[in-house]
């Protein structure tokens, strides 16, 4: 667990990979619509800081990518894979 925490905090690619795996797991278990709604709210409608929104864009799948996965697109076709 310590290794995971250190990797998550110190290595941007590790963090993006962990978040990608978490999003894929959630989509596989039927949470795609909730993930999409939350990401759209954070990125488009919330009063959160621009720096926080930028982190969301960098380390998490976009709402469009989540929708692609939910519709059956292969997981390796995502833009976030360019980071990993």
C-alpha positions, 0 to 999 in steps of 0.5 A: 500500500505504501508503494501505491501511495508513493507512486500515486503522489510522486509519479504522474503517469502512475497516478493517471494509470491508477485513475484509468483503472478505477474509471474502467472498473466503475464503468464495468460495474454500471457507473458510466452515467454517474462518472460522466455527469460528475466529470462534466459538472466538475469541468463545465459547471463548477466553481472549482479552481482552474488548476484543479480542473486542469488536474482532472483533465490530465489524470482522468479519462474525459467524459467522452472517453468514459462514454466510448468505453461504456459503448464498447470501445477498446480500452486501449483506444483512449487519449489517456493512453498517450500518457502511460 
